């Protein structure tokens, strides 16, 4: 079984965003959604819904950001 950084997506209201992604990143987002669907057993209807949890996870685990944020407060 593959160890992904994301787990099942929370069931909350979707947020509408507009963003332009490079084609290779979009393909990777779709591929990630497919792997996540297999791993969790829950289909990902719209891979765009992965962007928010990915960004949240990235920010939460970025030690440099945490250190800088702590230094500012």
C-alpha positions in Angstrom: 0.0 0.0 0.0 1.3 3.5 -0.9 1.9 5.9 1.9 0.3 9.3 0.7 0.6 12.5 2.7 -3.2 13.1 2.2 -5.9 11.0 3.7 -9.7 11.0 2.9 -11.0 14.5 2.1 -13.2 16.1 4.6 -16.8 16.5 3.7 -17.2 20.3 3.7 -18.4 23.0 1.4 -16.3 23.3 -1.7 -14.6 26.6 -2.2 -14.6 28.1 -5.7 -11.2 29.2 -6.9 -9.6 30.2 -10.2 -6.0 29.2 -10.8 -3.9 28.5 -13.8 -1.8 25.3 -13.5 0.9 24.2 -15.8 -0.2 21.2 -17.8 2.3 18.8 -16.1 1.1 19.8 -12.7 -2.5 19.3 -13.7 -1.7 15.8 -15.0 0.0 15.1 -11.7 -3.0 16.4 -9.7 -5.3 14.0 -11.7 -2.9 11.1 -11.2 -2.7 11.9 -7.4 -6.5 11.9 -7.2 -6.6 8.5 -8.9 -4.1 7.0 -6.5 -5.8 8.6 -3.5 -9.2 7.1 -4.7 -7.6 3.6 -4.8 -6.0 4.0 -1.4 -9.0 5.4 0.4 -11.8 3.7 -1.5 -13.4 7.0 -2.1 -13.5 8.5 -5.6 -12.3 12.0 -5.9 -14.9 13.6 -8.2 -12.8 16.8 -8.8 -9.0 16.7 -8.4 -9.2 20.5 -7.8 -10.5 19.6 -4.3 -7.0 18.3 -3.5 -5.4 21.7 -3.8 -6.6 23.1 -0.5 -5.6 20.0 1.7 -2.3 19.9 -0.2 -1.5 23.5 0.6 -2.7 23.1 4.2 -0.4 20.1 4.6 2.5 21.8 2.9 2.2 24.9 5.1 1.7 22.8 8.3 4.9 20.8 7.7 7.1 23.6 6.4 9.6 24.0 9.3 11.1 27.1 7.8 7.7 28.8 7.6 6.9 27.7 11.2 10.1 29.1 12.5 9.7 32.4 10.6 6.1 32.7 11.7 7.1 32.1 15.3 9.9 34.7 15.1 7.4 37.3 13.8 5.0 36.9 16.7 
